[in-house]
Every structure is written in C-alpha cells, then in structure tokens.
Amino acid sequence: MIEEKGLSRGLRSVESSYQPLVQIDGEAKVMAASNNYLGLSSDESLIGVAIEGMRSFGVGSTGSRLTTGNTTLHELLEKRIARFKKCEDALLFSSGYLANIGVLSSIAGEGDVILSDELNHASIIDGCRLSKAATRVYNHVDMADLKEHLVRSQNKRRRFIVTDGVFSMDGNIAPLRDIVLLAEEFNAYVIVDDAHATGVIGENGRGTASYYGVSVDVTIGTFSKAIGTEGGFVVGSKDVITFLRNRARSFIFQTALSPGIVAASIRALELIQHDSALRDQLHLSIKQCREGLRDLGYSVLGEGTPIIPVVIGDATKAVQFSSALEKEGVFAPAIRPPSVPEGSSRIRLTLMATHQKKQIDGILRAFLKVGKAFEVI
Ligand SMILES: *Cc1c(COP(=O)(O)O)cnc(C)c1O
C-alpha cells in the first residue's frame, strides 16, 4: 500500500559537510532542502568551541540535568536564550520535538482545551495527544474559526492556543498579532513553536513575536535549524519554567545535551545577535528565488521565509520531479503525506545564507527544465 501510493520512505546519505554544495552518491549537488538557514552547521568557529566544550566536559553528558548531566555550559545557554528571547527564564530539552511534548503534556491538563492550528508540526500534535486536555483543531490561520472555538470553549478551565510561528511545510508566518488579540479578549494563553523563525525573522532574528512586536506566554524552539546545532528550548516566565523543570517528563527523563553541542549553541547565538550579515544575505536570496520561481510560472506558498514550497500534487509525481531535479544537480526531496495533506505533495525548497547567487540561478534553471518536462509550468 505504502509503495503503491508513492509514500515509501528511504534514506539518502550525505557524504560531505553541510555546505551549499554537498556530495551525495559520489556527486556534488546544490543542497536546496536543509534547515541550516544561516549555514552555521559547518561554521569553523562553532566547530572549534564544540571541540573545546568536549575537551572540558567530555563527549556525553552522563545523565539527566537533574542528576549528573548539568554543566555550567547548560546553565549559560539557558541564560543566553532567555535573554535573546527577552523572557525571564529558559529550559533546554534534547530536541524541539521533546520540548513540544514536554510543554503541552504538562502545562495543559484535565478540564483545559488546546486550540491547535491544523498545519501545526507533528511534535505539537503528539504533545496534544499526550496531554489530558481536550484538543480542538482550527482551520489553518483562520481567525474567524479560532474565535468560534474560543467562544465555544468558555466553559473550559483554561484555553491554550498553540501555533507554529513559521509553518514548517508551507513557509508562511502565523498571524500572531491577531492570535494575541483574540487571546486577550478570551483570556487564553498563547504558545508559539518558533522552530523555523528563530534566527530568521524579527529583530536580530528573535522570532515571530518580535516580528509582530507582541509578546506571548510560552515560546518553544530548536537549535537544530537556523542556529545550526541541536537541542530544544522553552522560554517564558520564571513560574512556567520552574513548573516545567519539575513536571515535563521529556526533560526529567532525558540525558542532557552533549556539552560540545551546548558550547556551539552559545557561540551561534552570539553570532546571530551581533551580526546581521548572514540574515540580510538570506533574505536577499529568498527574494531572488521566490521572484525567480514566480517569473517561471510557479505558484509558491508562503512569504518572507527561507521555506519555499512548490506544490506538485500527486505523491508519485512529486518524487519523480525531485529525482529529475537531482539529475540537474539540485537536491530537494519530495515532501508527501503524512507530512503534508493528501494531494499537496511538494518540493520544499529551502535556502541558506551561504548559497551563492550562481547556485540559486542553477536551482531556477533546474526548475525551468524539469517544470517544462513535467508540464507543471
Ligand atoms: C523541526 C521542528 C521541530 C522539532 O525540532 P527538533 O529539534 O528537530 O526535534 C518542532 N517544531 C517544528 C515546527 C519544527 O519544524
């Protein structure tokens, strides 16, 4: 069944470092699908401090933060990410996935309701499933529908609105100003997953709340995308973070992040805050690529983010389209159900600040040739 529907999944291995040009199956290809938006994953200074961190503390962290795994580096990174996000306190998790699960399953409980955008990331969906709260899914970025759910849930103990800041498969920015206004009107809490927004949008790359100039109750994020390293985080008030430190099972029962990774994250945050050159370059490339694809006749989703989805439709056709792109030297795998709704399989093109203009020209040339051959344009 999975094969027939074009939904079988295989692994591809990268045989080089994560530069804009990577080696796959022995050939150099332009990487056009990585979440390494600022190119920091292969930054020499990050690699240097990661090695120093490991020399000082070891490779593995040897235990949960609450037992033996907590180092001064972990505490420093929490201080830095809280300051970056202008929040009172922060808590590290081993991944963004675990952060979402930990927050939603512990904060929202019996008698509460979670109102969740229909295109929220799978880790939010799993967090909702683990929570004892009821979950209601509202239509994607549909504020009238969200309002109706808020009206209908007034008998509930507490209401939590949860949304991706930047939607991971559609590349659009959530209407957070409107969400915050509705939350104020109905006395609800707002939780934002800023996985794809951190380092990319808002003042100094602070994320979606900063982009709109609003504040929210809890922000979840990951170091694994624009920040170029690994690990998840949650920022919010001191009370919320203290609660999570004591209750979030995916925090309590998880080995702490490797000290080397934590050291690299500290350095990456410094780079992101003090130098806007990478972010400025990324946004120039985003403009060039989005405009180029539209000029070719493609309809692309989203706006203002490095995620540029080109919807193909059928899953098998999307896979063939992706293989044809790869023959032209562009690596961008097809994204299929269940990552995206049935019938909306797509090439999820993403850009990095380190892509050169000629590489983006090459991506556009490949899309011209393959799009014509597949009669998509
Ligand atoms: C990638 C992603 C996550 C998970 O983060 P990891 O650190 O990779 O576990 C969570 N939410 C969204 C929206 C994401 O895109």
PDBQT file of the ligand as one rigid body, heavy atoms in Angstrom, charges set to zero:
ROOT
HETATM    1  C1  LIG A 401      11.836  20.703  13.350  1.00  0.00    +0.000 C 
HETATM    2  C2  LIG A 401      10.675  21.130  14.147  1.00  0.00    +0.000 A 
HETATM    3  C3  LIG A 401      10.516  20.698  15.458  1.00  0.00    +0.000 A 
HETATM    4  C4  LIG A 401      11.414  19.661  16.076  1.00  0.00    +0.000 C 
HETATM    5  O1  LIG A 401      12.648  20.164  16.394  1.00  0.00    +0.000 OA
HETATM    6  P1  LIG A 401      13.864  19.113  16.590  1.00  0.00    +0.000 P 
HETATM    7  O2  LIG A 401      14.859  19.875  17.344  1.00  0.00    +0.000 OA
HETATM    8  O3  LIG A 401      14.283  18.719  15.227  1.00  0.00    +0.000 OA
HETATM    9  O4  LIG A 401      13.305  17.964  17.353  1.00  0.00    +0.000 OA
HETATM   10  C5  LIG A 401       9.455  21.193  16.180  1.00  0.00    +0.000 A 
HETATM   11  N1  LIG A 401       8.585  22.062  15.636  1.00  0.00    +0.000 NA
HETATM   12  C6  LIG A 401       8.700  22.484  14.363  1.00  0.00    +0.000 A 
HETATM   13  C7  LIG A 401       7.712  23.464  13.826  1.00  0.00    +0.000 C 
HETATM   14  C8  LIG A 401       9.742  22.024  13.588  1.00  0.00    +0.000 A 
HETATM   15  O5  LIG A 401       9.837  22.407  12.318  1.00  0.00    +0.000 OA
ENDROOT
TORSDOF 0
